[in-house]
Amino acid sequence: MPEDYFGERVAARYDDDPVMFDPGVVGPTVDFLAGLAGSGAALELGIGTGRIALPLTRRGVPVHGIDLSEAMVARLRAKPGGEEIGVTIGDFASTVVEGAFSLAYLVFNTIMNLTTQDAQVACFQNVAAHLAPGGCFVIEVGVPGLQRLPPGEIFQPFTVTPTRLGFDEYDIAAQGLVSHHYSVVDGSFTVNSVPFRYVWPAELDLMARIAGLTLRERWSGWLREPFTSDSTAHVSVWEKPA
Ligand SMILES: C[S@@+](CC[C@H](N)C(=O)[O-])C[C@H]1O[C@@H](n2cnc3c(N)ncnc32)[C@H](O)[C@@H]1O
């Protein structure tokens, strides 16, 4: 099992993120996913505390989740409706659950939590094995920020506020980065560093092809904004042949 970077300390504060829990972010995400799920069921890889799974379930889409963090899933369980969502504890690159799904989704940059190319490819193959014919796999992830990194520089700030600092530390040769989070919480200074493997849209398309999926849509956001050379993130949809 990969290392769990979402233990008790992170899980306790996870839902405090004002941006990702904003209804203006969650609403379009759920609309997009519900439209693709249709009358079928959805599989969320890295279900976490249910930010997306709970409202998607309320929209009538049955959701099953996979996550390796018991602490995150305990937060989901404690919420209204959380007990009704099936969750399998395991690594989403390899964990097998019962059922055939019309939709699988992996949002909020979580594909990058798999820190090797092999693991990311295995994730696509695992998803493909869980999709019903015609089913879709959706990924929301940032475009690697190398264009904004001056030559020779390896650190890039992603948050600078009086109580929170965040820097990505790039390892370009290994296609990896470590996100360092420094926060003041209740008067104490906390540090959390998490490793990622950044991945390009074209590489994801190749992983999809290896898994027998084909690109159906690519947008820069959940409202189907165009994906362009200036986009800093993308929402991509691959399809399993009918
Ligand atoms: C950034 S959170 C996203 C949670 C939720 N999807 C959301 O949008 O709020 C990433 C989640 O993925 C889980 N995770 C990371 N790597 C994983 C892996 N290899 N297998 C299963 N779960 C994983 C973490 O435990 C965490 O709950």
The ligand as an SDF file (V2000), in Angstrom:
LIG
                    3D

 27 29  0  0  0  0  0  0  0  0999 V2000
   -6.8670   15.6620   -2.5360 C   0  0  0  0  0  0  0  0  0  0  0  0
   -7.7970   14.4010   -1.7410 S   0  0  0  0  0  0  0  0  0  0  0  0
   -9.2510   14.3810   -2.7600 C   0  0  0  0  0  0  0  0  0  0  0  0
  -10.4590   13.8610   -2.0240 C   0  0  0  0  0  0  0  0  0  0  0  0
  -11.7590   14.0120   -2.8070 C   0  0  0  0  0  0  0  0  0  0  0  0
  -11.7070   13.3060   -4.0650 N   0  0  0  0  0  0  0  0  0  0  0  0
  -12.0450   15.4740   -3.0630 C   0  0  0  0  0  0  0  0  0  0  0  0
  -12.1540   15.8530   -4.2310 O   0  0  0  0  0  0  0  0  0  0  0  0
  -12.1740   16.2420   -2.1060 O   0  0  0  0  0  0  0  0  0  0  0  0
   -6.9710   12.9220   -2.2690 C   0  0  0  0  0  0  0  0  0  0  0  0
   -7.5610   11.6550   -1.6870 C   0  0  0  0  0  0  0  0  0  0  0  0
   -7.0060   10.5400   -2.3900 O   0  0  0  0  0  0  0  0  0  0  0  0
   -6.5760    9.5580   -1.4700 C   0  0  0  0  0  0  0  0  0  0  0  0
   -5.4670    8.8300   -2.1120 N   0  0  0  0  0  0  0  0  0  0  0  0
   -4.2650    9.3220   -2.4960 C   0  0  0  0  0  0  0  0  0  0  0  0
   -3.5340    8.3700   -3.1010 N   0  0  0  0  0  0  0  0  0  0  0  0
   -4.2920    7.2360   -3.0760 C   0  0  0  0  0  0  0  0  0  0  0  0
   -4.1060    5.9150   -3.5660 C   0  0  0  0  0  0  0  0  0  0  0  0
   -2.9800    5.5520   -4.1790 N   0  0  0  0  0  0  0  0  0  0  0  0
   -5.1100    5.0260   -3.3900 N   0  0  0  0  0  0  0  0  0  0  0  0
   -6.2620    5.3890   -2.7530 C   0  0  0  0  0  0  0  0  0  0  0  0
   -6.4920    6.6270   -2.2850 N   0  0  0  0  0  0  0  0  0  0  0  0
   -5.5310    7.5430   -2.4500 C   0  0  0  0  0  0  0  0  0  0  0  0
   -6.1970   10.3220   -0.2300 C   0  0  0  0  0  0  0  0  0  0  0  0
   -6.2530    9.4920    0.9170 O   0  0  0  0  0  0  0  0  0  0  0  0
   -7.2510   11.4270   -0.2190 C   0  0  0  0  0  0  0  0  0  0  0  0
   -8.4020   11.0310    0.4680 O   0  0  0  0  0  0  0  0  0  0  0  0
  1  2  1  0
  2  3  1  0
  2 10  1  0
  3  4  1  0
  4  5  1  0
  5  6  1  0
  5  7  1  0
  7  8  2  0
  7  9  1  0
 10 11  1  0
 11 12  1  0
 11 26  1  0
 12 13  1  0
 13 14  1  0
 13 24  1  0
 14 15  1  0
 14 23  1  0
 15 16  2  0
 16 17  1  0
 17 18  1  0
 17 23  2  0
 18 19  1  0
 18 20  2  0
 20 21  1  0
 21 22  2  0
 22 23  1  0
 24 25  1  0
 24 26  1  0
 26 27  1  0
M  CHG  2   2   1   9  -1
M  END
$$$$
